[in-house]
Amino acid sequence: MHKITLIPGDGIGPSIAEVAVKVIEAAGVKIEWETVEAGLPAIDRYKDPLPQHVLDSVRLTKVALKGPLTTPVGSGFRSVNVALRKEFDLYANVRPAHSFEGVASRYANIDLIIIRENTEEFYAGIEHYIDPQRSAAETIGVVTRSGSERIIRYAYEYARKHHRKKVTTVHKANILKYTGGLFLEVARKVGEEYADLITEDKIVDNMAMQMVINPHQFDVIVTTNLFGDILSDLSSGLVGGLGLAPGANIGYDAAIFEAVHGSAPDIAGKNIANPSALILAGVMMLRHLEEDAAADRIESAVASVIREGRSVTRDLNPGSPVGTREMGDAIIARM
Ligand code: NAD
């Protein structure tokens, strides 16, 4: 029996979380869920977007499955997602992008892993207006040698463990000579220790273009926080959209699994969101818990339902879609 924290989230979160839990339980894994609220529902109830009992729960269980949480744009409370990553030092954000047969997308056979540094640089929240008139603002992005080394090592170790061939470090060291320069210097040094893997580096603007015109040349990609956030959305676009892209936030003492996408307020409450990304985040979670057989079962059921294309949500079959819950039921029936 595993004890796991469930944070359903807001927007489309509760509906996709409900489906993900049903699918995971149908795979036969025994889980005791500790359900806690964060974000908008927690503000309504506890006047705090990240109540202490949520942190206590994750500290105890060490593993959470999390629906998306809205972050107000430009003002309002700071991102709860970022706060959770910082609180538990979840330094590695692993975001795979795999093609699914049956999904209309620009390319087939995409198999990319983006590993994003998750705690430093422009997401650390060191930012302010420089004067009361708000005539200018600054954000300070701190990149440390130790933070760079642990994420780059994580990427190389991941590549080795998963029999990958190449690690591409993405940076902007030509312009960001200190932060980008430090990250690149560490990457080149660590890369020398992994002679069994191909090591390369690319400037982020060129990388974005290369990923669009020839994504098959890449394998494992490691980069700093902001570039990783942007490139992982790009890579999910390559395989058919955000509805299929899962992510894991990994630290030494805890791990939080979630979809790459956000709370999608434009489609919330309509039973039309694709639950696959969060289900696939659940698959990553089961692998983390060494429940590989259940993970494989769910993954192939998701792939089979998507390949067939009859019981999928609107983003995958706009002409004749089913709802979020019905897609979940089809996945369960396929297991
Ligand atoms: P979004 O990812 O929520 O939505 C982008 C587009 O993709 C929308 O058109 C949406 O309808 C669509 N989409 C997203 N998930 C989908 C799904 N499962 N099925 C079908 N379509 C889907 O991005 P946004 O609108 O920029 O952000 C909304 C909120 O989510 C913001 O407050 C943002 O801060 C937050 N956010 C949270 C997380 C997280 O919890 N980790 C991640 C990203 C964004």
Residues whose N, C-alpha, C, O or C-beta is under 5 A from the ligand:
A	BS01	NAD	G67 P68 L69 T70 T71 P72 N81 L242 G243 A259 V260 H261 G262 S263 A264 P265 D266 I267 I272 A273 N274 D315
